[in-house]
Amino acid sequence: MPFTQLTDISQEGLQLAIRELREEMFDTPECDYTIAKLLCHCGQFEAAERHIDDMLLKWGTSPEVVTLTEKAYADMATLSASQHAESSSAANQAMKATSSVSVAVA
């Protein structure tokens, strides 16, 4: 599913997806990692970061949790950079379209 479609998900839909994940994966560090990744895919980076921080508080600093936390932060950085690049590209295209219309009108 393309990133732009995931950012359009409603808050209610996102909460439903998180509930479904918790039911399927139970309450585990892997579940928390998956929820954080879903939040990132939906463009909710601050909520994802809070979730990752809560994951550390909840599960402690076992090697498994630290590894998942590092992976979650890396995923978040990658997705954030990707979203920023897509936003910049869309803004540039919009500016080019606007300037070409202005030139055509003049």
Backbone bond lengths (Angstrom), bond angles and torsions (degrees), N, CA, C in turn:
res aa  C-N    CA-C-N  psi(-1)  N-CA   C-N-CA  omega(-1)  CA-C   N-CA-C  phi
1 M - - - 1.445 - - 1.525 108.15 -
2 P 1.312 117.07 127.92 1.461 119.96 -178.75 1.516 112.10 -63.01
3 F 1.319 115.28 151.80 1.462 121.85 -176.96 1.521 111.76 -59.37
4 T 1.322 117.76 -39.61 1.456 120.04 -175.91 1.519 111.59 -63.77
5 Q 1.310 118.42 -32.23 1.451 120.56 177.55 1.523 110.73 -71.65
6 L 1.329 117.56 -35.48 1.458 119.82 179.99 1.518 112.30 -67.58
7 T 1.312 118.01 -30.66 1.458 119.21 179.92 1.516 111.25 -72.12
8 D 1.317 117.61 -16.94 1.459 121.63 -179.71 1.525 113.44 -86.78
9 I 1.312 117.31 -2.67 1.458 120.19 -178.34 1.527 109.65 -63.66
10 S 1.311 116.20 140.01 1.459 119.72 -179.85 1.526 110.23 -73.74
11 Q 1.313 115.53 159.46 1.462 120.26 178.17 1.525 110.23 -61.45
12 E 1.329 116.76 -38.29 1.461 120.83 179.03 1.528 110.67 -65.40
13 G 1.314 116.02 -40.90 1.464 120.72 178.15 1.515 111.68 -64.52
14 L 1.328 115.66 -39.14 1.459 120.59 178.43 1.528 110.54 -65.05
15 Q 1.320 116.70 -44.21 1.466 119.95 179.09 1.529 111.08 -63.95
16 L 1.324 116.56 -36.96 1.465 120.43 176.52 1.529 110.56 -64.19
17 A 1.316 116.68 -43.43 1.467 120.63 178.51 1.527 111.01 -62.45
18 I 1.334 117.26 -40.29 1.465 120.94 178.91 1.527 110.26 -65.45
19 R 1.332 116.65 -42.06 1.484 119.50 177.00 1.521 111.15 -60.85
20 E 1.321 116.01 -42.50 1.472 120.50 179.22 1.530 110.63 -62.49
21 L 1.328 116.62 -42.34 1.466 119.90 177.53 1.524 111.15 -60.13
22 R 1.317 115.84 -44.72 1.470 119.68 -179.61 1.525 111.45 -63.33
23 E 1.327 116.69 -37.10 1.467 119.99 178.29 1.519 111.62 -68.69
24 E 1.328 116.09 -39.91 1.464 120.66 -177.61 1.526 112.67 -76.73
25 M 1.314 116.80 -40.12 1.461 120.76 -172.99 1.531 112.41 -102.42
26 F 1.317 116.30 -4.09 1.462 122.37 -176.98 1.525 109.76 62.88
27 D 1.297 117.73 -167.00 1.460 121.62 -176.87 1.521 108.40 -97.37
28 T 1.330 115.43 91.65 1.461 121.91 -177.36 1.518 109.61 -134.65
29 P 1.319 118.14 162.31 1.469 119.49 174.45 1.532 112.06 -58.91
30 E 1.320 116.65 -35.98 1.470 120.45 179.06 1.524 110.91 -63.49
31 C 1.331 116.32 -37.24 1.461 120.95 177.41 1.528 109.79 -64.46
32 D 1.320 116.83 -45.86 1.469 120.24 178.83 1.522 111.37 -62.19
33 Y 1.324 116.97 -39.54 1.472 121.01 176.87 1.531 109.89 -61.45
34 T 1.324 116.81 -44.75 1.458 121.65 -178.72 1.527 111.00 -64.15
35 I 1.321 116.47 -39.84 1.464 120.36 177.80 1.530 110.17 -64.29
36 A 1.324 117.22 -43.75 1.462 120.44 178.08 1.522 111.13 -60.89
37 K 1.319 116.19 -40.27 1.471 120.22 179.18 1.532 110.40 -66.27
38 L 1.323 117.29 -39.99 1.464 121.13 177.08 1.530 110.18 -61.93
39 L 1.321 116.60 -44.55 1.465 120.15 177.83 1.528 111.04 -58.69
40 C 1.330 116.71 -41.13 1.475 120.64 177.77 1.525 110.94 -62.99
41 H 1.328 116.43 -44.61 1.461 120.05 -179.93 1.525 111.42 -62.16
42 C 1.329 115.91 -26.02 1.462 120.36 178.73 1.524 112.09 -91.22
43 G 1.334 116.74 6.93 1.450 120.79 176.97 1.517 114.58 79.33
44 Q 1.316 117.74 12.00 1.463 121.74 -178.91 1.533 109.44 -100.43
45 F 1.325 114.70 70.08 1.458 121.00 -173.07 1.529 113.08 -68.80
46 E 1.319 117.66 -36.86 1.465 119.58 178.76 1.517 110.95 -66.02
47 A 1.326 117.16 -42.17 1.467 120.81 177.67 1.527 110.19 -64.71
48 A 1.324 116.82 -38.13 1.463 120.78 178.08 1.520 110.70 -64.18
49 E 1.330 116.21 -42.70 1.463 119.72 179.93 1.533 110.81 -64.24
50 R 1.333 116.73 -41.82 1.470 119.78 176.59 1.519 110.78 -61.68
51 H 1.333 116.26 -39.96 1.456 120.84 -179.82 1.536 110.93 -64.49
52 I 1.316 116.28 -40.53 1.472 120.75 178.18 1.533 109.81 -64.92
53 D 1.329 116.68 -43.89 1.464 120.20 178.00 1.531 110.93 -61.58
54 D 1.332 115.77 -42.91 1.465 119.96 177.98 1.528 110.94 -63.92
55 M 1.318 115.65 -34.65 1.461 120.34 178.19 1.527 110.42 -60.36
56 L 1.312 116.62 -43.80 1.465 120.57 178.07 1.529 111.49 -62.91
57 L 1.325 116.00 -43.78 1.460 119.51 178.75 1.525 111.63 -64.34
58 K 1.310 115.62 -38.86 1.465 121.66 -176.37 1.525 112.23 -72.92
59 W 1.320 117.17 -43.67 1.464 120.86 -171.24 1.528 113.65 -103.87
60 G 1.308 118.12 -9.00 1.461 119.54 179.73 1.519 111.70 83.28
61 T 1.327 114.58 -163.36 1.466 119.43 -173.98 1.524 112.14 -116.71
62 S 1.312 115.60 42.20 1.464 117.97 174.39 1.525 108.09 -65.66
63 P 1.331 117.89 156.62 1.474 119.82 -179.48 1.537 113.10 -54.83
64 E 1.316 116.78 -38.10 1.463 120.42 179.69 1.533 110.92 -63.43
65 V 1.325 116.55 -44.63 1.460 120.98 -178.57 1.524 110.50 -68.42
66 V 1.307 117.59 -41.74 1.468 121.00 178.93 1.531 110.06 -62.18
67 T 1.316 116.85 -42.18 1.466 120.83 178.12 1.523 111.11 -61.88
68 L 1.336 116.84 -46.17 1.470 120.32 178.58 1.522 111.35 -64.20
69 T 1.324 116.75 -38.00 1.465 121.00 179.11 1.524 110.62 -64.23
70 E 1.321 116.60 -46.26 1.468 120.40 178.63 1.526 110.73 -62.07
71 K 1.324 115.64 -41.38 1.469 119.90 178.64 1.532 110.40 -64.54
72 A 1.333 116.95 -40.13 1.467 120.63 179.42 1.521 111.02 -64.17
73 Y 1.345 117.28 -43.49 1.467 119.63 178.02 1.527 111.03 -64.69
74 A 1.317 117.92 -38.22 1.470 121.04 178.30 1.528 110.15 -65.76
75 D 1.342 116.76 -43.47 1.466 120.26 177.14 1.522 110.81 -60.67
76 M 1.336 115.02 -42.94 1.455 119.91 -178.98 1.531 110.62 -62.32
77 A 1.310 117.47 -42.76 1.464 121.21 179.03 1.523 111.03 -63.83
78 T 1.318 116.59 -42.53 1.463 121.04 179.82 1.523 111.13 -64.33
79 L 1.336 116.48 -47.70 1.466 119.90 -178.61 1.522 111.51 -67.48
80 S 1.328 116.77 -36.53 1.460 120.43 178.27 1.525 110.20 -64.69
81 A 1.320 116.72 -44.60 1.469 120.54 178.62 1.518 110.46 -63.59
82 S 1.326 116.72 -40.14 1.454 121.51 179.36 1.528 110.50 -63.65
83 Q 1.326 116.33 -44.23 1.463 119.89 179.35 1.521 110.68 -64.94
84 H 1.328 116.63 -40.77 1.474 120.33 178.94 1.531 110.30 -63.14
85 A 1.329 116.47 -41.78 1.465 120.25 179.42 1.525 110.68 -64.57
86 E 1.344 116.66 -41.33 1.463 120.30 178.71 1.521 110.51 -65.06
87 S 1.341 117.08 -40.73 1.465 121.14 179.12 1.522 110.73 -63.97
88 S 1.327 116.31 -43.08 1.468 120.42 179.41 1.514 110.78 -63.99
89 S 1.325 116.51 -41.65 1.458 121.06 179.66 1.525 110.72 -64.24
90 A 1.324 116.88 -42.79 1.465 120.47 179.21 1.518 110.55 -65.53
91 A 1.327 116.76 -40.30 1.466 120.35 178.73 1.523 110.50 -64.72
92 N 1.322 117.15 -41.84 1.467 120.83 178.38 1.517 111.25 -62.91
93 Q 1.342 116.91 -41.74 1.462 120.09 179.21 1.519 110.92 -65.15
94 A 1.326 116.40 -39.00 1.467 120.13 178.94 1.526 110.47 -65.29
95 M 1.330 116.31 -40.57 1.462 119.99 179.24 1.523 110.42 -65.44
96 K 1.337 117.28 -40.20 1.478 120.45 178.86 1.517 109.95 -64.55
97 A 1.337 116.86 -41.95 1.458 119.95 179.78 1.514 111.08 -64.57
98 T 1.330 116.37 -40.69 1.454 120.71 178.89 1.528 111.00 -65.25
99 S 1.328 116.91 -43.20 1.462 119.42 -179.32 1.512 111.50 -69.04
100 S 1.323 118.56 -33.77 1.468 119.44 178.35 1.530 110.87 -71.24
101 V 1.339 117.58 -32.67 1.453 120.44 175.56 1.514 109.52 -68.32
102 S 1.336 117.14 -40.83 1.473 121.28 179.37 1.519 110.65 -62.15
103 V 1.334 117.04 -40.92 1.459 120.95 179.22 1.523 109.91 -67.20
104 A 1.339 117.77 -40.89 1.454 120.82 -179.23 1.521 111.43 -66.09
105 V 1.331 117.57 -34.47 1.445 122.03 -179.89 1.524 110.61 -73.03
106 A 1.312 116.86 -36.59 1.471 121.34 -178.21 1.497 109.41 -70.51
